[in-house]
Amino acid sequence: MKSSKVEAFLSSEEEKEIVDAIRQAEKETSGEIRVHIEASSKKDPLKRAHEIFHMLKMDNTKDENGVLIYVATNDKTFAIYGDKGIDKAVPNGFWDSTKDIIQTHFRNNHFKDGLVEGILKAGVELQKHFPWQHDDVNELSDQISKS
């Protein structure tokens, strides 16, 4: 049974705004962005994000440029996980400014705002390394996944 905290974390309108932000962010990049929300994990957030990344088959993108923003609502933790293609192309600390944006909003219980701004920031960063090409297709769902 899904935790009510997961379902209550965002309203359906907030979820729609997040999906719209993903679509907007992906317009200018071949990168793929997803958000996954679950109640809790006993694991380190980055390790859990890595597991979810593979569970969602995000490692199947052509350029290995998928990005997962993972949130554990009860644990009050999140992580950003990027695929191998991103790690090869970007400098260390690449996600720090995106994490800072999300964290600042989360501290103030503005979860939707943190996710939207983080997604848009990730899209801008991905554009620099993975610009949109005329033959790009959306390889992954833009919908928020939950467990």
Contacts in CASP RR format, 6 or more apart in sequence:
PFRMAT RR
TARGET T0000
AUTHOR 0000-0000-0000
METHOD contacts of the structure
MODEL  1
MKSSKVEAFLSSEEEKEIVDAIRQAEKETSGEIRVHIEASSKKDPLKRAH
EIFHMLKMDNTKDENGVLIYVATNDKTFAIYGDKGIDKAVPNGFWDSTKD
IIQTHFRNNHFKDGLVEGILKAGVELQKHFPWQHDDVNELSDQISKS
2 39 0 8 1.000
2 146 0 8 1.000
2 147 0 8 1.000
3 38 0 8 1.000
3 39 0 8 1.000
3 40 0 8 1.000
3 73 0 8 1.000
3 74 0 8 1.000
5 39 0 8 1.000
5 73 0 8 1.000
5 74 0 8 1.000
6 37 0 8 1.000
6 38 0 8 1.000
6 39 0 8 1.000
6 73 0 8 1.000
6 146 0 8 1.000
6 147 0 8 1.000
7 146 0 8 1.000
9 37 0 8 1.000
9 71 0 8 1.000
9 73 0 8 1.000
9 111 0 8 1.000
10 18 0 8 1.000
10 37 0 8 1.000
10 111 0 8 1.000
10 112 0 8 1.000
10 144 0 8 1.000
14 111 0 8 1.000
14 112 0 8 1.000
15 144 0 8 1.000
17 112 0 8 1.000
17 116 0 8 1.000
18 35 0 8 1.000
18 112 0 8 1.000
18 115 0 8 1.000
18 116 0 8 1.000
18 119 0 8 1.000
18 144 0 8 1.000
19 142 0 8 1.000
19 143 0 8 1.000
19 144 0 8 1.000
21 115 0 8 1.000
21 116 0 8 1.000
21 119 0 8 1.000
21 120 0 8 1.000
22 33 0 8 1.000
22 34 0 8 1.000
22 35 0 8 1.000
22 119 0 8 1.000
22 142 0 8 1.000
23 142 0 8 1.000
24 120 0 8 1.000
25 33 0 8 1.000
25 119 0 8 1.000
25 120 0 8 1.000
25 122 0 8 1.000
25 123 0 8 1.000
25 124 0 8 1.000
25 126 0 8 1.000
26 32 0 8 1.000
26 33 0 8 1.000
26 123 0 8 1.000
26 138 0 8 1.000
26 142 0 8 1.000
27 132 0 8 1.000
28 123 0 8 1.000
28 127 0 8 1.000
28 131 0 8 1.000
28 132 0 8 1.000
29 65 0 8 1.000
29 123 0 8 1.000
29 126 0 8 1.000
29 127 0 8 1.000
29 130 0 8 1.000
29 131 0 8 1.000
29 132 0 8 1.000
30 62 0 8 1.000
30 63 0 8 1.000
30 65 0 8 1.000
30 126 0 8 1.000
30 130 0 8 1.000
30 131 0 8 1.000
30 132 0 8 1.000
30 133 0 8 1.000
30 136 0 8 1.000
31 61 0 8 1.000
31 63 0 8 1.000
31 65 0 8 1.000
31 66 0 8 1.000
31 67 0 8 1.000
31 123 0 8 1.000
31 126 0 8 1.000
31 130 0 8 1.000
32 58 0 8 1.000
32 61 0 8 1.000
32 65 0 8 1.000
32 66 0 8 1.000
32 67 0 8 1.000
32 138 0 8 1.000
32 139 0 8 1.000
32 140 0 8 1.000
33 66 0 8 1.000
33 67 0 8 1.000
33 68 0 8 1.000
33 69 0 8 1.000
33 119 0 8 1.000
33 122 0 8 1.000
33 123 0 8 1.000
33 126 0 8 1.000
33 142 0 8 1.000
34 56 0 8 1.000
34 58 0 8 1.000
34 66 0 8 1.000
34 67 0 8 1.000
34 68 0 8 1.000
34 69 0 8 1.000
34 140 0 8 1.000
34 141 0 8 1.000
34 142 0 8 1.000
34 144 0 8 1.000
34 145 0 8 1.000
35 68 0 8 1.000
35 69 0 8 1.000
35 70 0 8 1.000
35 71 0 8 1.000
35 115 0 8 1.000
35 119 0 8 1.000
35 144 0 8 1.000
35 145 0 8 1.000
36 49 0 8 1.000
36 52 0 8 1.000
36 56 0 8 1.000
36 68 0 8 1.000
36 69 0 8 1.000
36 70 0 8 1.000
36 71 0 8 1.000
36 144 0 8 1.000
36 145 0 8 1.000
36 146 0 8 1.000
36 147 0 8 1.000
37 71 0 8 1.000
37 73 0 8 1.000
37 144 0 8 1.000
37 145 0 8 1.000
37 146 0 8 1.000
38 52 0 8 1.000
38 70 0 8 1.000
38 71 0 8 1.000
38 72 0 8 1.000
38 73 0 8 1.000
38 146 0 8 1.000
38 147 0 8 1.000
39 72 0 8 1.000
39 73 0 8 1.000
39 74 0 8 1.000
40 72 0 8 1.000
40 73 0 8 1.000
40 74 0 8 1.000
40 75 0 8 1.000
41 48 0 8 1.000
41 72 0 8 1.000
41 75 0 8 1.000
43 51 0 8 1.000
45 70 0 8 1.000
45 72 0 8 1.000
45 75 0 8 1.000
45 77 0 8 1.000
45 78 0 8 1.000
45 79 0 8 1.000
46 79 0 8 1.000
46 81 0 8 1.000
48 70 0 8 1.000
48 72 0 8 1.000
48 79 0 8 1.000
49 68 0 8 1.000
49 70 0 8 1.000
49 79 0 8 1.000
49 80 0 8 1.000
49 81 0 8 1.000
50 81 0 8 1.000
52 68 0 8 1.000
52 70 0 8 1.000
52 81 0 8 1.000
52 145 0 8 1.000
52 147 0 8 1.000
53 59 0 8 1.000
53 66 0 8 1.000
53 68 0 8 1.000
53 81 0 8 1.000
53 82 0 8 1.000
53 83 0 8 1.000
56 68 0 8 1.000
56 140 0 8 1.000
56 145 0 8 1.000
57 140 0 8 1.000
58 66 0 8 1.000
58 68 0 8 1.000
58 83 0 8 1.000
58 140 0 8 1.000
59 83 0 8 1.000
59 84 0 8 1.000
60 139 0 8 1.000
61 83 0 8 1.000
61 139 0 8 1.000
61 140 0 8 1.000
62 139 0 8 1.000
63 85 0 8 1.000
63 130 0 8 1.000
64 83 0 8 1.000
64 84 0 8 1.000
64 85 0 8 1.000
64 86 0 8 1.000
64 88 0 8 1.000
65 82 0 8 1.000
65 83 0 8 1.000
65 85 0 8 1.000
65 86 0 8 1.000
65 126 0 8 1.000
65 129 0 8 1.000
65 130 0 8 1.000
66 82 0 8 1.000
66 83 0 8 1.000
66 86 0 8 1.000
66 140 0 8 1.000
67 80 0 8 1.000
67 81 0 8 1.000
67 82 0 8 1.000
67 83 0 8 1.000
67 86 0 8 1.000
67 122 0 8 1.000
67 126 0 8 1.000
68 80 0 8 1.000
68 81 0 8 1.000
68 82 0 8 1.000
69 78 0 8 1.000
69 79 0 8 1.000
69 80 0 8 1.000
69 102 0 8 1.000
69 115 0 8 1.000
69 118 0 8 1.000
69 119 0 8 1.000
69 122 0 8 1.000
70 78 0 8 1.000
70 79 0 8 1.000
70 80 0 8 1.000
70 81 0 8 1.000
71 77 0 8 1.000
71 78 0 8 1.000
71 111 0 8 1.000
71 115 0 8 1.000
72 78 0 8 1.000
76 106 0 8 1.000
78 102 0 8 1.000
78 103 0 8 1.000
78 106 0 8 1.000
80 95 0 8 1.000
80 98 0 8 1.000
80 99 0 8 1.000
80 102 0 8 1.000
80 122 0 8 1.000
82 95 0 8 1.000
86 94 0 8 1.000
86 126 0 8 1.000
86 129 0 8 1.000
86 130 0 8 1.000
89 129 0 8 1.000
89 130 0 8 1.000
90 125 0 8 1.000
90 129 0 8 1.000
94 125 0 8 1.000
95 122 0 8 1.000
95 125 0 8 1.000
97 121 0 8 1.000
97 125 0 8 1.000
98 118 0 8 1.000
98 121 0 8 1.000
98 122 0 8 1.000
98 125 0 8 1.000
101 114 0 8 1.000
101 117 0 8 1.000
101 118 0 8 1.000
101 121 0 8 1.000
102 114 0 8 1.000
102 115 0 8 1.000
102 117 0 8 1.000
102 118 0 8 1.000
104 114 0 8 1.000
105 111 0 8 1.000
105 113 0 8 1.000
105 114 0 8 1.000
105 115 0 8 1.000
105 117 0 8 1.000
106 114 0 8 1.000
END
